[in-house]
Amino acid sequence: MKPYIALFTLVFLIIILLSFAVFTLIEADPPGSLGAAQMLLAAFITGLLFVQNKARLPTREERRYLLRGSFAVTVLIPALIIAGFLTYLAISFGIEDLKLGLAETIPKLPVGLWTVGLLIVLGTGYLSLWFGYGFLTERIGKQMLKRKGIP
């Protein structure tokens, strides 16, 4: 199953880069739901490649493994991107200017509100992956297998 987590990572990164390129070219701000859509698409593509390669649907355990591994990837990649960007800003402008800029940019909200927001974002991502590996992979995967004559 590890190759499929690696495949998911690659597909997810490609989708992120393509999205970045498109929104940069059209000079528009991406919608807030873009991350969930990217996760859904990457899980769906990975799930279909699993079905195509194995000539069967993933078992419940395999789906759980894919879901957990992919969720970890979707948390780790944005965290690394943000850390890299903040490091770049700290090196370019200095840590004091970075602290000042972040203090002016990030709204001052209670910790509880930040926690609720984070849980909503993580929950939306998890549901996107669950839907991509579950409903979409199963529904389209069954059609793929049926066309190939596999019951």
N, C-alpha and C positions, 0 to 999 in steps of 0.2 A: 504493500500500500504506500510505502514511502515514495516510490516513483510518481505516484499520482498526486501526492502533496507537492513534490517538486514541480510537476506539470502545472498544478494549480498556481503555484507561485509564479512561474514563468508567464502563464496566461494572464494572471492578475496584473503583473508588472507591465505587460504589453498593453493591456486595456487601459491602465493608468496613463501610460505614455501617449497612447493614441488620443485619449480624452484630453490630456493636457495640450497636445498639438492642435487638436480641432478647436478647442476653446481659445487658444492663443491666436490661431489664424483668423477666427471670426471675431476676435476682440470682444468676447462676452464673458460674463462671470458664470461659472458652472452652477447648476442648481444644487441645493443642499442635499437632495436625494441621490446625487450622482454616485457617491460611494456605495450605497446599497445596490444600485443598479450594476455597478462594476463587479461587486461580489457575486451577485446573482448570475450574471453572465459568465464569469469565470468558473463558478461551481457547475453551471449547466454544461459548459463546454467540456470540463474535466469529466463530469458524469457521463456524458455521451461518448467520450473517448474510452472510458472504462467499459461501457456497454459494447462498443465497437471492437475493442481489443479482446475482451473476455467472452464475448458472445453470450452474455447473460447480464441480468440486473445485479447491482451490488446487494449483498445481504444486509440485514439490519446492522450487524456489527461493523461491516465494511463502511456502511453509510455513516455510522457514528464516528468511526476513525477519521474518515474524510472530513466530516463536519468539524470535529475538534481540531484536527491539524490545520485545516483551512482557516478556522477562526483564529488560531494562534498566529498564522501568517498575516491575516488581515489586521491584526493588532500590531504586530511587530513591524511590518513594512511602513505604515504611516508614522509610527513612533521613530523609526530610524530616519525617515525623510525629514521629520520635524527637528529631530536632534541635529541632523546634518545642516539644516538651514539655520538653526540657532547658533551652531558652532561657526558657520560662515559669517553670520552677522556679528558675533562676538569678536572674531578675528578682524573683520573689516572695520568695525566702528568702536570696538572696545566694550568691555563688559558693563561699565557704568552706563554708557549710552544705550546698550541693549536693555538693561534693567529699566531705565527711564522710558524707553519706547514701549516695552511690554506693559509697564504700569499705566501708560496713557492709552494703550490699545485695548487691553483686556478689561472687560467690565468688572467692577467690584461687586460681586454677588456673594451671598452667604454660601458656605461650604455645602450645606444641604442641597441648595439649588444646583450647584455644580455637579454634585453627586447624582441627583436625579437626571440631569441632562446627559451625563456620561452613561448612566444605565440605559437611558432611552436610545442613545447612539449605538451602544454595544448590543442591545437587544434587537434593534433594527437590523444590524449587520448579521447577527446570529440567525434571525428569521429569514433573511435573504439567502444565506447559505443553506439553511434547512429546506427552503422552498426550491432552490436550485438543484440540490442533491436528491431531494425527495420527489415532490410532485412532478416537476418538469422532467427530470431524468427518467423517472418511472414511466410517465405518460409517453414521451417521445421515444424512449428506449424500447418500450413494448412495440411501438410501431416499427422501429428499425428492425427489431428481431423478427417480427411478423413478416416484413418484406423479404428477409433473408431465409424465411421458412423455418425459423427456430421457434419452437413453442414456448 
